[in-house]
Amino acid sequence: MKKKVIIASLLIAFASIGYAQENVRYINSNLAKGALNGMNISFGGGRTIPATYPSATADWFKAMPPDMITAQTQLINGQVPGDVQECRILVTIKQGGSKKYGSFTQDNAPSAGITTAVKTWSGSDIAGLLGKDVVLPPGSYELCVQFFSNKTPAKPISNEVYKIFTVAGSKDEKYTPPVNQTPADKQVFTDKDAKGILTFRWIPVLPPIRQNIYKLKVWQLMQGQNGTQAMKTNKPVMERDVRDATQAAITGLYTGPCKPPYMCAFIWQVEVVNEQGKVLAVSEATEFKIDIQKELPKEAAKELQKGEFKN
């Protein structure tokens, strides 16, 4: 007797904003909707889904209640058929029918692992089906699901089912840039303090940006330069990528008295970039100085004899 396999429903649920019917991209026009080799897939099941998603896919899977994919299987003689147990599930994000995001292919997609009548993926499990978290630019996309056999080459055992969704926002969205706090503008450090740990702090960008990177840069001025000229002409003496924080503790920026043509004057700035490397906002530059005259004359004299600035 030929095995009969039915996947009764497959639903994607996110925050309760709206409901959309499933779409099927047919690979064979003679097949019933969503069906191939006895497998039937549909979105829905009475759950609501949003028409607009957050741009970061990681935010989809941290919603409460958790987002989930559920597959319900008809058992044969009380068992999940072997072909279903061994099949692969491919989840991708497409745009205009062309794949944009998703680390897997039909040949290396994760095993669906269906061993019971109901199989549910939620939270980090769904993120794993895409392969990695991504941040989507504003636009319209399709969240796609399809099952494949666990053979080489893999063959589809379902049509591709997808939901259309959008990521809101504007490519020209404006942000309030970070604000430099310390070192403050025109702040003066002693030779001793400058050789220790210098902590750079700033007020974060607004509105908050998920998975943003703060790029802290410090330039040293040379004789005859102002801060703007130093930033345009000189290579930064220090660069640091900062994630999930608005401060950075720096050592080794200054190791001794400044020798010509270098001045004991510095300027720093913070850039905000997204995961794609696009600069979203830039803080106003802030200058600070090191005054070795604030140290004891003998100590300063010794440093002048043996110290040197390290780029």
SEDRENKOL-930123 format. One line per 3 residues: number of its first residue (from 1); for each residue z, x, y of N, C-alpha, C. Coordinates in pm, 1 decimal. Each point is the difference from the previous one (the first is absolute). Layout:
! SEDRENKOL-930123
NUM> Z/X/Y/Z/X/Y/Z/X/Y ~ ... .
END
This chain:
! SEDRENKOL-930123
1> 0.0/85.1/-120.6/0.0/-85.1/120.6/0.0/88.2/125.0 ~ -89.7/-33.1/92.0/-11.7/81.0/120.7/121.4/-19.0/90.1 ~ 50.1/110.5/53.7/116.2/-6.0/87.9/-35.8/-72.1/128.9 .
4> 92.7/-78.6/49.3/-19.6/-68.6/126.7/108.2/43.6/96.6 ~ -41.1/50.5/116.3/94.1/53.3/97.6/-13.7/-77.9/128.5 ~ 111.0/-48.3/53.3/-3.9/-72.7/127.0/108.5/54.0/91.8 .
7> -39.7/46.1/116.1/96.5/32.1/105.4/3.0/-122.1/90.8 ~ 106.9/-76.4/-8.2/2.9/-129.7/66.5/6.4/11.8/151.0 ~ 77.1/95.5/51.3/8.4/13.5/145.7/39.7/139.0/39.2 .
10> -52.1/41.3/113.6/36.6/128.7/58.8/16.0/-25.7/147.2 ~ 122.6/16.5/52.0/21.4/-36.8/139.1/54.2/117.8/79.0 ~ -40.1/4.0/126.9/51.1/98.8/93.9/80.8/-74.5/103.6 .
13> 126.8/36.3/21.4/83.3/-71.0/95.9/57.4/95.8/102.0 ~ -14.0/-36.1/127.9/58.3/78.1/108.2/85.2/-94.1/85.8 ~ 27.8/38.3/123.3/82.2/-84.2/86.7/-67.2/-135.4/22.1 .
16> 81.4/-104.2/20.1/-52.8/-136.1/11.1/-60.7/-24.0/137.0 ~ -132.5/17.5/7.8/-71.9/-23.8/124.8/-111.5/-101.8/-20.9 ~ -68.6/6.4/-112.7/-109.9/-92.2/-24.0/-42.8/10.3/-143.9 .
19> -97.8/-83.0/-39.0/-47.0/2.0/-137.3/-151.1/9.5/0.1 ~ -56.7/77.6/-89.9/-145.1/14.4/-8.3/-43.7/-12.0/-144.6 ~ -114.0/-62.4/-21.0/-52.9/-12.2/-134.7/-57.8/133.3/-45.1 .
22> -5.3/17.5/-133.7/-51.5/125.4/-52.5/-151.2/6.2/14.3 ~ -51.3/120.5/4.9/-143.1/24.2/1.9/-33.5/81.4/-124.0 ~ -115.6/-24.3/-57.3/-41.3/72.1/-119.4/-131.4/70.1/27.7 .
25> -4.2/130.1/-25.0/-123.7/75.7/11.0/-58.8/7.5/-140.2 ~ -101.9/-80.1/-26.4/-54.8/-12.5/-134.5/-82.7/121.5/-39.3 ~ 19.8/46.1/-121.3/-84.5/106.6/-52.0/-104.3/-57.2/-94.8 .
28> 11.6/-130.2/-30.6/-97.5/-67.9/-83.9/-0.8/-146.4/41.0 ~ -110.0/-45.8/60.8/-3.7/-134.3/56.6/12.8/-109.1/-105.1 ~ -17.6/33.0/-127.8/9.7/-99.0/-106.7/144.0/-24.5/-43.7 .
31> 93.4/81.9/52.2/139.2/-12.5/-41.9/71.7/-106.9/79.4 ~ 99.8/-58.4/-60.4/84.5/-94.3/72.1/79.5/74.3/106.1 ~ 53.7/-73.7/97.1/72.0/63.2/111.2/115.5/85.7/-49.2 .
34> -7.8/128.7/28.9/109.1/91.1/-32.9/11.5/31.4/-146.4 ~ -95.3/-42.8/-81.8/16.5/16.7/-143.7/-102.5/95.1/-58.3 ~ 41.4/78.9/-94.5/-88.6/87.9/-74.9/69.5/33.2/-131.3 .
37> -69.0/-15.7/-108.8/56.9/27.0/-132.1/131.4/-75.9/-22.6 ~ 6.0/-121.4/51.4/117.0/-83.1/-25.3/115.4/21.1/95.2 ~ -10.6/96.7/96.9/110.7/24.4/93.9/-25.6/-74.1/130.3 .
40> 98.9/-70.3/48.0/-13.4/-78.1/122.0/105.5/45.3/100.6 ~ -43.0/33.1/121.9/91.3/51.5/103.1/-11.3/-86.0/123.8 ~ 113.7/-32.2/60.4/-2.8/-72.1/127.0/119.7/40.0/83.7 .
43> -16.4/-8.8/132.7/111.9/17.7/91.3/57.8/-136.9/28.5 ~ 123.2/-4.6/42.8/55.9/-128.5/41.8/129.9/-30.5/-68.9 ~ 4.0/-104.1/-77.3/122.5/-39.0/-69.3/102.0/-62.5/92.5 .
46> -46.0/-50.5/117.7/92.1/-68.4/90.1/74.5/92.7/94.5 ~ -20.7/130.5/-13.8/67.6/93.2/89.8/-81.1/15.4/128.2 ~ 65.9/32.1/108.8/-69.0/18.1/126.8/-25.4/146.8/25.4 .
49> -106.8/28.6/69.1/-33.2/137.9/34.4/-40.7/5.1/146.1 ~ 12.2/111.8/65.8/-36.7/7.8/140.9/-148.2/24.7/19.0 ~ -53.2/-49.9/110.3/-137.3/32.9/36.4/-5.1/137.4/65.1 .
52> 114.6/42.8/55.9/7.5/129.7/67.2/108.0/84.0/-65.0 ~ -33.6/124.0/-35.4/94.6/89.7/-65.9/43.7/111.1/95.3 ~ 115.1/61.6/-25.1/35.6/121.9/73.4/-101.4/110.0/-31.1 .
55> -16.8/91.9/91.5/-99.4/106.0/-20.6/42.0/97.7/-109.5 ~ 130.9/20.7/-17.3/48.7/92.6/-103.1/20.8/-75.3/-130.8 ~ -69.9/40.3/-106.0/13.4/-70.1/-127.3/141.9/7.5/-54.7 .
58> 72.9/104.4/34.4/138.7/10.9/-46.6/84.5/-116.1/51.9 ~ -35.6/-53.4/116.4/75.1/-111.8/55.9/-25.2/-130.1/-75.7 ~ -113.9/-9.1/-67.6/-25.9/-120.1/-79.2/102.7/-13.1/-111.9 .
61> 37.3/114.8/-57.6/75.3/-1.1/-124.3/150.8/8.2/20.9 ~ 42.7/-2.4/127.2/142.3/2.7/29.2/46.5/-132.8/58.1 ~ -88.2/-99.3/-4.3/34.0/-130.6/55.0/103.0/-69.5/-87.2 .
64> 74.9/-89.2/59.8/95.5/-82.9/-74.0/-37.9/-145.8/21.0 ~ -27.5/-76.6/-106.7/3.9/43.2/-139.9/-110.2/99.7/-29.7 ~ 16.5/79.9/-104.7/-96.7/105.9/-28.2/-138.6/-56.9/-28.9 .
67> -101.8/75.1/42.0/-137.2/-34.9/-33.2/-20.8/24.9/-149.0 ~ -90.8/-77.6/-60.5/-17.6/19.1/-143.5/-138.1/-43.2/-47.2 ~ -36.8/54.9/-112.1/-116.5/-42.6/-76.1/52.7/-47.7/-134.1 .
70> -42.8/-119.1/-41.5/45.0/-53.7/-127.4/-119.6/-35.1/-86.8 ~ -0.2/45.6/-123.6/-103.5/-34.2/-96.6/64.0/-78.9/-113.8 ~ -56.4/-115.2/-27.2/48.9/-82.4/-109.4/-104.9/-3.8/-110.8 .
73> 42.2/28.4/-120.7/-91.5/15.5/-112.4/28.4/-102.5/-109.2 ~ -106.5/-57.7/-55.5/17.3/-89.7/-114.5/17.4/83.6/-126.2 ~ 106.8/-25.7/-72.4/28.4/75.8/-120.5/-82.8/-51.5/-117.5 .
76> -35.5/89.5/-89.8/-68.1/-33.8/-124.2/96.9/25.2/-114.7 ~ 36.4/-105.9/-69.5/98.8/12.0/-107.7/128.8/65.2/49.6 ~ 38.1/-36.1/123.9/124.6/50.5/56.3/-6.3/142.4/52.0 .
79> -118.9/59.2/0.7/-14.2/138.8/42.7/-105.0/12.3/110.0 ~ 21.6/101.4/88.4/-102.9/33.2/98.8/-110.9/75.1/-73.0 ~ -124.3/-45.9/7.4/-109.8/67.5/-69.8/-8.1/148.0/36.8 .
82> -40.8/81.3/-95.6/-4.6/144.5/21.5/-88.6/41.4/114.5 ~ -115.3/-68.6/18.7/-90.2/35.8/109.0/66.9/-18.3/136.1 ~ 85.3/-101.4/10.7/70.6/-24.2/125.7/109.5/104.2/20.4 .
85> 71.0/32.9/-105.5/105.8/101.4/10.4/-56.3/134.1/46.8 ~ -121.1/30.7/-40.7/-58.3/131.6/28.0/-82.5/4.2/128.5 ~ -22.5/-113.9/65.3/-92.3/-1.7/114.5/58.9/69.9/121.6 .
88> -88.8/33.8/93.0/37.7/66.0/125.0/-12.8/-98.7/116.1 ~ 82.9/20.1/103.0/-7.2/-82.4/120.4/-40.3/88.0/117.7 ~ -105.9/-39.8/68.1/-50.3/77.2/114.5/21.9/-80.2/127.1 .
91> 80.3/54.2/91.6/26.0/-62.7/129.5/-56.7/89.4/108.9 ~ -84.9/-55.3/83.9/-62.2/76.2/108.7/-0.2/-82.7/127.8 ~ -22.1/67.9/110.7/-22.2/-65.9/129.1/-143.2/30.4/40.5 .
94> -76.4/-104.9/23.3/-140.3/15.8/37.2/-26.1/-58.2/137.8 ~ -114.0/37.7/54.9/-43.0/-53.1/128.7/-149.5/-26.0/-10.2 ~ -38.6/-126.0/13.6/-139.7/-35.0/-15.6/-52.5/27.2/-139.6 .
97> 88.0/-6.3/-99.5/-40.2/23.0/-137.5/0.1/144.8/-42.7 ~ 23.0/91.5/92.7/2.1/143.4/-31.6/143.2/50.4/-4.5 ~ 31.4/78.0/-99.3/135.2/52.1/-16.0/38.3/89.6/116.5 .
100> 118.0/-25.5/56.6/52.6/81.5/109.6/125.7/76.0/-42.3 ~ 87.0/-65.9/-76.4/126.4/61.3/-38.3/32.9/-34.7/-145.1 ~ 67.1/92.6/-64.2/36.0/-14.5/-140.3/-34.9/128.7/-71.8 .
103> 98.6/58.8/-65.9/-17.9/131.9/-60.8/-67.7/-3.9/-136.0 ~ -4.1/-118.6/-63.5/-45.6/-6.4/-138.2/-141.7/-54.6/-12.3 ~ -59.5/24.5/-116.9/-128.3/-57.1/-37.4/20.1/-81.0/-126.7 .
106> -104.4/-65.6/-47.8/13.2/-81.1/-121.0/32.4/84.6/-122.4 ~ -33.6/130.3/5.3/24.8/86.8/-114.7/139.7/60.9/-1.9 ~ 66.6/4.3/117.5/134.5/58.7/-0.1/104.8/-93.3/60.7 .
109> -34.9/-128.0/13.7/95.3/-97.3/54.5/123.7/-8.1/-89.8 ~ 114.7/-34.6/57.0/123.0/-8.5/-80.1/-9.7/-107.1/-108.8 ~ 71.6/22.1/-106.0/8.2/-100.1/-106.3/70.1/-124.5/52.4 .
112> -54.4/-116.6/-31.6/63.5/-124.3/43.5/134.3/-20.0/-69.3 ~ 12.4/51.0/-121.5/127.9/-7.0/-71.2/48.5/-140.5/-25.8 ~ -91.5/-89.8/-33.2/36.9/-139.5/-24.9/48.4/-13.8/-143.8 .
115> 128.2/-15.1/-18.2/57.7/-12.2/-134.4/73.3/-131.5/-20.9 ~ 5.1/-81.3/105.1/65.1/-131.0/-7.8/-91.3/-103.5/62.8 ~ 36.0/-126.1/-14.3/-83.3/-107.5/53.1/-13.1/6.2/151.4 .
118> 102.2/52.9/67.3/-2.6/11.2/145.5/26.1/145.7/38.5 ~ -87.9/55.6/79.2/14.8/137.4/48.5/1.0/-3.0/151.6 ~ 101.4/62.5/60.1/13.8/0.2/145.1/9.0/142.6/52.5 .
121> -75.5/25.8/105.6/9.9/126.2/72.5/56.1/-31.9/138.7 ~ 97.7/77.0/46.5/55.2/-23.8/133.0/47.9/131.1/60.5 ~ 24.1/-4.5/130.1/53.1/117.1/69.8/-83.7/124.3/-18.7 .
124> 65.7/108.7/-39.6/-68.1/128.8/-15.6/-103.1/-2.6/-112.0 ~ 13.0/-97.2/-95.1/-100.1/-11.2/-106.5/-137.6/-29.1/58.0 ~ -4.4/-88.1/101.3/-128.1/-34.5/62.1/-55.9/119.7/75.2 .
127> 88.5/72.7/68.6/-45.1/120.2/70.1/-62.3/97.6/-98.2 ~ 57.6/7.6/-119.7/-54.5/89.2/-101.4/-138.7/-41.0/-45.5 ~ -29.3/-130.7/4.3/-132.9/-47.0/-41.1/-107.9/43.6/98.7 .
130> 37.2/16.5/127.6/-95.3/52.6/98.5/-9.2/152.4/-7.9 ~ 104.3/62.9/-48.0/-0.8/145.0/-15.4/80.4/70.8/105.7 ~ -8.9/-46.7/125.6/77.7/60.2/108.2/4.0/-96.0/117.4 .
133> 99.9/17.2/85.9/11.0/-81.9/120.0/-105.7/42.3/100.8 ~ -54.6/-96.1/70.5/-98.3/28.7/104.4/33.5/-82.4/122.9 ~ -50.3/43.5/114.8/11.6/-75.3/124.5/-140.3/-45.4/37.7 .
136> -18.8/-130.0/6.1/-132.4/-56.2/22.7/-27.6/-18.5/148.7 ~ -115.7/43.5/48.0/-39.8/-31.5/137.4/-20.5/-150.7/14.5 ~ 5.7/-52.7/120.5/-23.4/-142.8/19.0/-135.7/-41.3/-55.7 .
139> -6.9/-119.3/-59.6/-125.7/-48.0/-55.4/22.0/-99.8/-110.6 ~ -110.0/-40.3/-65.6/2.8/-94.7/-110.4/-22.7/73.8/-131.4 ~ 79.1/-33.1/-102.4/-5.3/71.2/-127.5/6.2/-99.5/-115.2 .
142> -21.2/52.6/-120.8/12.0/-79.4/-122.1/94.8/72.7/-95.1 ~ 102.6/-69.9/-46.0/90.6/53.2/-101.3/-54.6/-44.9/-135.1 ~ -40.1/95.9/-83.6/-77.2/-30.5/-120.9/76.2/36.1/-127.4 .
145> -16.7/-84.8/-102.5/61.3/24.2/-130.2/-104.0/-24.7/-108.1 ~ -5.1/90.0/-97.3/-90.7/-17.2/-112.7/57.8/71.0/-121.5 ~ -22.2/-57.5/-118.7/47.2/60.0/-124.5/-116.3/66.2/-74.2 .
148> 32.2/113.3/-65.0/-100.1/75.1/-75.6/55.9/34.0/-137.6 ~ -91.4/20.3/-93.6/39.9/41.6/-134.2/50.4/143.3/2.9 ~ 77.9/33.9/-99.0/51.6/136.5/-10.0/-90.3/83.5/-90.3 .
151> -128.5/-4.3/30.3/-97.1/76.3/-77.9/-79.7/88.1/93.8 ~ -72.4/97.2/-55.1/-83.3/88.7/80.1/-145.7/-16.3/-40.7 ~ -88.8/-43.2/91.8/34.7/-38.4/136.2/68.7/-136.2/4.1 .
154> 84.7/-18.7/102.0/72.7/-125.9/12.1/-96.5/-112.9/34.0 ~ 23.9/-115.5/-59.3/-82.8/-116.0/26.9/85.9/-110.6/59.9 ~ -55.9/-74.6/96.5/79.1/-108.6/61.2/26.6/-110.5/-99.0 .
157> 120.7/-49.9/-0.5/33.0/-116.7/-81.7/38.1/-117.0/90.3 ~ -32.1/16.1/129.5/15.6/-110.5/94.8/-92.1/25.0/116.8 ~ -33.5/-106.9/71.3/-65.2/17.4/127.9/103.0/53.2/100.2 .
160> -48.2/50.7/111.1/90.3/47.8/104.6/42.5/-118.0/86.2 ~ 130.1/-15.0/14.5/55.9/-106.8/82.9/61.5/63.7/124.4 ~ -21.0/-62.0/115.9/49.5/64.3/122.0/48.4/-101.1/102.5 .
163> 86.7/45.5/88.2/47.7/-75.8/114.0/-45.7/70.5/127.2 ~ -47.6/-77.8/95.4/-36.6/56.0/130.0/123.9/-0.3/89.1 ~ 27.3/111.5/65.7/112.5/6.3/93.5/-39.9/86.1/119.2 .
166> 76.1/-8.6/105.1/-27.9/77.9/120.0/122.3/82.2/39.3 ~ -26.1/109.1/67.3/105.1/81.1/62.0/-18.0/-14.4/150.1 ~ 98.9/-56.6/65.3/-10.0/-26.7/142.5/21.1/127.2/79.9 .
169> -34.6/-9.4/126.0/20.0/114.8/88.2/-128.7/39.4/65.9 ~ 11.7/90.6/92.9/-117.3/49.1/71.9/-7.8/149.9/-14.4 ~ -121.6/51.4/-13.4/-17.5/144.0/-9.1/45.5/68.6/128.4 .
172> 6.3/-80.4/108.7/41.0/54.8/128.9/141.7/-44.0/35.9 ~ 80.7/-32.4/-100.6/137.1/-44.0/25.0/76.1/106.9/78.7 ~ 73.6/-45.0/98.6/70.2/91.6/88.5/143.6/21.3/-48.7 .
175> 46.2/122.2/12.1/136.1/35.0/-39.4/72.2/64.2/117.1 ~ 130.4/-27.8/8.5/82.8/71.5/95.6/34.2/134.7/-62.1 ~ -42.3/110.4/61.3/17.2/130.9/-63.3/146.0/39.2/-12.1 .
178> 28.7/95.4/-88.4/137.2/51.4/-8.8/39.8/66.9/130.9 ~ 129.8/8.3/22.7/51.8/60.4/123.8/86.8/119.5/-36.4 ~ -33.8/116.1/52.4/78.9/120.9/-25.0/139.7/-15.7/58.5 .
181> 101.1/35.4/-79.6/138.1/-6.6/47.6/60.4/138.4/18.6 ~ 4.0/77.7/-108.2/52.8/136.2/9.9/-91.0/95.3/-77.1 ~ -25.6/118.9/51.8/44.4/50.0/129.5/-54.5/-85.2/116.0 .
184> 84.9/-25.6/97.2/-39.9/-79.7/115.0/-90.4/80.7/91.2 ~ -71.2/-69.0/87.2/-90.1/67.8/92.2/78.0/94.7/91.5 ~ -48.1/123.0/9.8/59.3/106.4/83.5/134.5/50.8/-54.2 .
187> 34.7/-37.5/-123.2/125.1/48.3/-56.3/-5.6/150.9/-20.1 ~ 113.2/65.8/22.1/7.4/145.3/-12.6/99.6/35.9/-110.2 ~ -44.3/84.0/-93.7/84.3/47.6/-109.0/38.3/145.1/24.5 .
190> 117.2/37.0/-46.7/37.3/141.3/3.9/-70.3/72.1/-114.1 ~ -3.1/129.6/8.8/-60.2/81.7/-105.0/67.9/-28.3/-134.3 ~ 130.6/-12.1/0.3/74.7/-21.8/-122.8/-31.9/-136.6/-60.9 .
193> -2.1/-102.7/84.0/-27.9/-134.5/-50.0/-142.2/-10.7/-54.8 ~ -93.0/64.2/67.2/-139.7/-8.4/-40.5/-24.4/67.2/-134.5 ~ 82.3/98.8/-34.0/-15.3/68.8/-128.3/60.2/-79.1/-115.9 .
196> 72.5/-104.7/33.0/57.5/-83.8/-104.8/-95.0/-112.2/-38.7 ~ 55.3/-115.2/-32.2/-80.3/-115.5/-37.6/-30.0/-83.1/123.9 ~ -126.0/-22.5/25.9/-41.6/-87.7/108.3/-40.1/-133.8/-61.3 .
199> 64.7/-106.4/43.6/-29.2/-132.0/-53.1/-86.7/-78.2/98.1 ~ -114.3/-41.4/-47.4/-92.1/-80.0/80.4/18.4/-146.3/-39.3 ~ 23.1/-86.2/99.1/19.6/-142.8/-25.2/-91.2/-80.9/91.4 .
202> -41.5/-118.4/-50.3/-84.3/-87.0/80.1/24.6/-145.8/-36.7 ~ -31.3/-89.4/93.3/6.3/-143.8/-24.5/-126.4/-39.5/-74.9 ~ 10.7/-82.2/-107.0/-117.5/-28.9/-83.6/-107.1/-81.8/70.9 .
205> -119.6/3.9/-57.1/-112.5/-78.0/49.0/28.7/-149.0/-19.0 ~ -52.6/-82.7/88.6/13.0/-145.3/-9.1/-136.6/-64.8/17.0 ~ -30.0/-106.3/-77.7/79.8/-51.7/-110.8/3.4/99.8/-115.5 .
208> 97.2/-13.3/-90.4/9.8/94.6/-111.6/-127.5/0.4/-83.9 ~ -35.4/117.0/-50.6/-119.4/15.2/-82.8/44.5/51.4/-136.0 ~ -35.8/-75.1/-105.8/38.2/43.4/-133.9/-80.1/122.0/-41.2 .
211> 67.4/94.1/-67.3/-62.4/120.5/-54.6/-63.1/85.4/109.4 ~ 56.3/-5.4/120.7/-51.1/86.6/105.7/57.5/140.2/-15.1 ~ -65.4/94.1/63.5/44.5/139.1/-1.0/16.4/45.2/144.4 .
214> 115.8/57.0/31.7/20.2/61.5/130.8/-38.0/147.3/-11.5 ~ -89.3/44.1/86.7/-38.9/140.5/2.9/64.3/64.5/122.1 ~ 103.5/79.5/-25.2/69.2/72.0/106.3/-70.3/132.3/25.2 .
217> -33.5/26.4/126.1/-67.9/124.6/36.2/71.7/66.0/118.4 ~ 11.9/131.6/-7.2/63.3/76.9/107.2/-93.4/114.9/38.7 ~ -23.2/15.4/130.1/-81.0/109.9/51.1/86.3/90.9/87.2 .
220> -35.4/127.7/5.2/67.0/93.4/89.8/-94.0/33.7/115.5 ~ 54.8/-3.7/120.8/-80.8/31.1/116.8/-19.4/150.4/13.7 ~ -114.1/37.4/56.0/-29.1/140.1/31.1/-5.5/15.3/150.9 .
223> 7.7/123.4/44.4/2.4/27.0/143.0/-120.6/-64.4/68.9 ~ 26.7/-68.3/111.7/-106.1/-63.9/76.2/-37.7/-138.5/-48.0 ~ 63.8/-48.0/-105.6/-31.7/-131.7/-54.8/105.5/-103.1/39.3 .
226> -46.3/-125.2/13.8/94.6/-110.7/3.5/-1.3/-66.7/-137.7 ~ 82.0/-103.9/-18.3/10.3/-60.6/-131.1/-131.1/-57.9/-51.3 ~ -72.9/-68.5/87.6/-127.2/-61.0/-40.3/-99.4/104.8/-45.8 .
229> -7.9/111.7/72.9/-92.9/107.5/-37.4/39.3/61.6/-134.2 ~ 130.1/16.5/-22.5/46.0/57.6/-126.2/-39.0/-89.2/-117.8 ~ 12.8/-131.1/15.9/-33.6/-92.2/-107.7/-149.8/0.2/-30.3 .
232> -82.0/18.2/102.9/-144.8/-0.4/-20.0/-51.6/131.8/-54.5 ~ 66.4/108.9/36.8/-53.8/133.7/-30.3/69.1/66.7/-118.4 ~ 130.0/-10.1/-6.6/77.5/75.2/-99.6/12.2/-76.2/-131.4 .
235> 17.0/74.9/-106.8/28.9/-58.2/-129.7/148.9/-33.9/-5.8 ~ 36.8/-116.3/-53.4/144.3/-30.2/-9.1/75.2/108.6/-76.9 ~ 117.8/33.7/48.8/82.6/98.7/-70.5/79.6/-66.8/-111.9 .
238> 1.1/-134.7/0.5/68.8/-72.0/-105.9/-61.8/-139.2/-13.7 ~ -26.6/-39.4/-123.9/-46.7/-135.1/-31.4/80.0/-51.5/-118.9 ~ 39.2/-126.3/5.5/79.7/-57.1/-107.5/-36.6/-147.1/-18.1 .
241> -32.3/-39.7/-122.6/-22.0/-140.4/-33.1/133.2/-63.1/-37.8 ~ 31.9/-110.6/61.9/127.9/-67.0/-22.3/-26.3/-142.8/-46.6 ~ 55.7/-36.6/-115.1/-13.4/-134.5/-54.1/137.0/-66.8/-7.0 .
244> 0.9/-127.7/29.3/121.5/-81.2/-14.3/117.9/56.0/79.0 ~ -27.2/61.9/113.7/106.5/53.6/85.1/-54.4/17.3/141.4 ~ 90.2/8.6/95.4/-40.3/21.7/139.4/69.6/124.1/56.4 .
247> 18.3/97.0/-85.4/54.6/127.1/45.2/-36.1/108.6/-99.9 ~ 7.6/123.7/46.4/-28.9/114.6/-86.1/83.5/118.2/47.1 ~ 67.4/66.4/-92.9/80.7/118.8/30.5/-87.0/123.4/-24.9 .
250> -17.2/80.9/101.7/-91.8/113.7/-5.8/76.8/130.8/16.0 ~ -28.9/94.7/-85.0/54.6/135.3/13.7/-115.6/98.1/9.4 ~ 25.6/114.7/61.5/-101.2/104.8/7.6/-103.2/-19.3/108.7 .
253> 18.1/-101.0/84.0/-94.9/-18.2/109.8/8.2/116.4/98.7 ~ 122.9/48.1/22.4/23.9/111.6/91.9/89.1/100.2/-71.3 ~ -45.2/125.0/-5.7/77.3/102.5/-71.0/43.9/115.6/89.0 .
256> -38.2/-3.1/124.2/40.5/109.1/88.5/-62.0/-15.1/137.6 ~ 30.5/89.9/90.2/-53.4/-8.7/135.7/-152.4/-10.2/0.0 ~ -53.9/-75.7/92.6/-143.9/-22.0/9.2/-66.7/118.6/68.2 .
259> -100.6/54.9/-63.7/-71.0/114.8/53.9/-133.0/-43.0/59.0 ~ -40.1/58.8/112.8/-128.4/-33.4/60.7/-112.7/15.1/-102.5 ~ -98.6/-87.8/1.8/-23.4/-103.7/104.2/73.1/-131.0/-25.1 .
262> 87.3/-4.8/-103.6/71.3/-123.6/-29.8/114.8/-22.0/97.9 ~ 19.7/-125.1/37.9/111.6/-37.8/84.8/104.8/-70.1/-85.6 ~ 121.4/-3.9/48.3/106.4/-71.7/-71.6/-2.4/-147.0/39.5 .
265> -117.7/-57.6/-5.5/-19.1/-140.4/34.4/-83.6/-65.3/-109.3 ~ 37.4/-121.3/-38.2/-64.5/-71.0/-109.6/-27.7/-143.8/41.6 ~ -94.4/-61.7/-69.3/-30.5/-140.7/24.1/-21.7/-66.6/-135.1 .
268> 51.9/-121.7/-16.9/-11.8/-67.0/-129.7/-45.9/-143.9/14.9 ~ -56.6/-50.1/-109.3/-60.1/-133.0/0.4/1.6/-56.2/-142.3 ~ -2.3/-131.5/-12.3/-2.7/-65.9/-130.5/-121.2/-92.1/-7.3 .
271> -81.7/17.1/-104.1/-111.3/-89.9/-27.6/38.3/-94.5/-113.3 ~ -51.3/-121.8/4.1/17.8/-94.7/-109.2/-135.9/-19.3/-66.6 ~ -8.1/29.2/-129.4/-126.5/-16.3/-72.3/24.3/-86.7/-122.8 .
274> -105.3/-70.3/-44.1/12.0/-79.4/-122.0/-40.9/83.7/-120.5 ~ -0.8/-62.0/-118.9/-30.0/73.0/-122.7/-142.0/54.1/-1.9 ~ -88.2/-61.9/79.3/-137.8/47.7/5.6/-19.2/111.7/102.9 .
277> 109.3/38.2/68.8/-7.3/109.7/96.4/-37.7/-42.2/140.6 ~ -15.0/-131.5/24.2/-36.0/-47.6/133.0/121.8/5.2/91.8 ~ -17.1/57.6/119.2/108.2/6.6/97.9/14.6/-136.4/66.0 .
280> 119.0/-59.0/-9.5/25.3/-133.7/52.8/72.3/1.8/134.3 ~ 80.9/101.7/23.4/75.2/9.8/125.3/49.5/143.3/17.0 ~ 22.1/38.6/125.7/44.4/136.8/31.4/107.6/-7.3/107.8 .
283> 109.4/71.5/-20.3/106.1/1.7/100.0/-39.7/86.6/119.1 ~ 68.1/-22.0/111.9/-19.9/88.3/114.5/63.6/135.0/-31.2 ~ -66.1/106.3/41.1/49.1/135.2/-29.2/126.1/30.1/80.5 .
286> 88.4/79.6/-59.6/127.4/36.5/61.9/18.2/151.1/-6.7 ~ 38.5/60.9/111.3/18.2/145.2/5.9/147.8/36.8/-8.6 ~ 26.1/116.7/-58.9/135.4/56.6/1.7/-11.2/151.2/8.4 .
289> 108.8/63.8/41.7/-0.6/144.6/22.3/117.9/67.4/-68.8 ~ -11.7/130.5/-13.0/108.2/82.3/-52.7/33.3/102.9/106.8 ~ 126.1/5.4/40.7/43.9/90.4/107.0/95.5/103.7/-58.5 .
292> -52.0/121.0/-24.8/85.5/102.7/-59.6/102.2/51.3/100.3 ~ -15.9/-28.1/127.9/94.8/45.2/100.2/134.4/-70.5/-12.7 ~ 0.2/-109.7/-76.4/126.2/-70.4/-20.3/89.6/70.9/-100.0 .
295> -56.5/98.2/-70.4/79.8/77.3/-94.4/65.4/117.7/72.1 ~ 92.4/64.6/-66.4/63.9/118.0/57.3/-104.0/108.0/24.0 ~ 6.4/72.8/109.2/-101.1/101.9/31.2/-18.3/100.7/-112.0 .
298> 108.7/48.1/-62.1/-12.7/100.3/-105.1/-73.8/-56.5/-120.5 ~ 37.0/-121.9/-35.3/-65.3/-61.9/-115.8/-148.4/-21.4/27.6 ~ -30.2/-46.3/122.6/-139.8/-21.8/36.2/-77.9/131.0/-2.1 .
301> 63.6/107.2/46.7/-68.1/129.7/2.7/-34.1/46.7/-141.0 ~ 95.4/-20.1/-92.5/-26.0/38.9/-138.6/-115.9/-79.0/-59.8 ~ -2.6/-130.8/30.5/-106.8/-83.0/-53.5/-135.2/41.9/56.2 .
304> -0.6/36.8/126.4/-126.0/44.2/61.1/-52.8/125.8/-67.2 ~ 90.3/83.2/-50.4/-40.1/124.2/-65.8/-58.3/-24.9/-137.5 ~ 55.5/-95.3/-75.0/-40.4/-15.5/-139.8/-66.0/-134.0/-33.3 .
307> 12.0/-97.4/86.4/-52.8/-132.1/-34.0/-148.2/-11.9/26.4 ~ -58.7/-98.5/-67.1/-139.4/-30.6/25.6/-24.5/-145.3/-34.1 ~ -98.3/-58.1/66.8/-32.9/-140.1/-26.9/-87.3/-9.4/-122.5 .
310> 29.2/-98.8/-81.7/-75.8/-17.7/-123.3/-79.8/-128.1/7.2 ~ -131.9/10.4/-11.3/-85.0/-117.4/0.3/7.4/-69.5/-134.5 .
END
